[in-house]
Amino acid sequence: MSLHTLSRWFPFLAWPRPDRALLKGEFWAGMTVGLMLVPQGVAYAALAGMPLVTGIYASLVPALVAVLFSASTRLGVGPTALTSLLIGASLSGLAEPGSAQWVAMAAWMAMLSGLVQLVMGLARFGWLLNLVTSPVLSGFTQAAALLILSSQLGALAGLRSDMGALWTTPSLGHFDLTAAAFGLGSLVLLMLARRLRPGFPAAIVVLGVAGVISWAVGYAEADGAVVGALPAGLPSLYWPGALPWPSFAALVMPVLVVTLVSFLETASSAKVDSQRSGERWNENQDLIGQGLAKISSGLCGSFATSASFSRSAINLYAGARSGWATVFAIGLVLVVLLWLTPALYHVPQSVLAAVVVTAVTSLIKPDSFVRLWRISRVEAVISGITFGLTLATAPRMYWGVLVGLLMNLSHFLYQRLHPRIIEVGMHPDGTLRDRHLWQLPALAPHVLALRMDAELDFASASALERRVMDHLSAHPDVVHVCLLAQPINRIDVTGVETFAQLVATLRARAGTLHLSGLKLPVEQVLRRAGVLEPGAGLAMYRTDAEALRALQQLPVTAENAHGAASGGQKERVG
């Protein structure tokens, strides 16, 4: 078996051979991403309701599996804010956050979601992801970002009680002012760093400084909320055990949404990576790699992973050229997990909240709704409804993206069932345009000239037939129909039957169907069906100009139109 064939299934075999210059650049890119990965992993584990160390587990083995088996090798794979929120929201009410049952269900979500992606990749079903459009994803993502922000505000401000108690009896006594100082101060520093030095791993620096200050002032000893002790050492093999049927059924929809959303996160990063490298994106291989990564994460007792757009962008910005950068980043995570977890003990949890808030603020883009409204009001409405339903149905916020997907498919189907069919006329500039829009005269007496900008198939055929029949009923003098067929690039059985019905109708009226610019694939289907046989009632032209000359030479009176049309009939050479 050749190396090229093997590299299709094992993409890491196609990595560039390491040399000193390559490894030096990959090392520094990996260190930059690794320094972001550790604090974000811990913070996103808290967002998912998981033990904090599982965020580091999810940044280790799954990231290695993903980079080895994915086609896009420069993606920052690991915990992400959106996927973590989906996990935490989906399991809410099913178990106690951080409990053994919660961890088991999160692991099952990771493995089931990974299995779905793996099967889709092996079956080459990556094209299904194109069903989710940018407006649906934008509405869902921005709503999810607001939910993430709202979930972190209490921890960020050091709120000891719930919002209800604060609303009932407003008082500073509800807040841990030290935690608020840590959280808000860290937020300001992280925002400034992102603005001034986007590629700088500020999160690990802020965590380190906050941990030192927390240790110096004895914040943990004063019962402050800190990260606490994290177990050191590699993750062991974990099997969550069998799920009872009610729990499994409750996870079906969340698993499908995590599968969809997490891979759309991957797609947004992978497309940028493929554009930079000048190569076509292999979505099916990335499905396989991301699926295996999720399965390995569940087997480590962790939660579902995805590709982080921010970490992937930093990886590219830092000059990563291959998967070796990710290997170095994983090496840094391994060092932290084996020897440096005690250094995270004194980090206040409000600082973790600041890390999450900083990461998700970039997802909130209100101007995108305005831009959508200018481009397409229908899609803007779909995006807005997706946004509103995601907020309204939280924590079961998958209904937002599912309803948005259904509305988008309905809109697509409506457009297919109602194709653009216009009657054309000659514009003064010599082009054929919408006759009624530009108030143009008919091309010729007793002629209906139409152009349908769609395929002639089961979805559009009835619309064309209805358009022709309605016009013939309203204008009995019309005996010629000209179909400018160049936009029609496909025809199915329903389209063939409709075509044959139009020819038969015009023959019954002693008229003619004129075809202009019929494409070869459509013509071949019609010839196989036997509906393009030479005879009365059908005329074919290679170009629109040829059809126009023939139409303008038709007799003025309708009574002898049939004889003139059949006498001047042209047969197109295929």
Secondary structure, DSSP 8 states (H G I E B T S, - for coil): --HHHHHHH-GGGGS----HHHHHHHHHHHHHHHHHHHHHHHHHHHHTTS-THHHHHTTTHHHHHHHHH-S-TT-EEE--HHHHHHHHHHHBTTB-TTSHHHHHHHHHHHHHHHHHHHHHHHTT-GGGGGGS-HHHHHHHHHHHHHHHHHHHHHHHTTB-S-HHHHHHS--GGGB-HHHHHHHHHHHHHHHHHHHH-TTS-HHHHHHHHHHHHHHHHTTTTTT--B------S-----------HHHHHHHHHHHHHHHHHHHHHHHHHHHHHHHHHT----HHHHHHHHHHHHHHHHHTT----EEEHHHHHHHHHTT--STHHHHHHHHHHHHIIIIIGGGGTT-BHHHHHHHHHHHHHTT--THHHHHHHHH-HHHHHHHHHHHHHHHHTTTSTHHHHHHHHHHHHHHHHHHHHS--EEEEEE-TTS-EEETTTTT---SSTTEEEEEE-S-BSTTTHHHHHHHHHHHHHH-TT--EEEEE-TT---B-HHHHHHHHHHHHHHHHTT-EEEEES--HHHHHHHHHTT---SSTTEEEESSHHHHHHHHHTS-SSSTTHHHHHHHT------
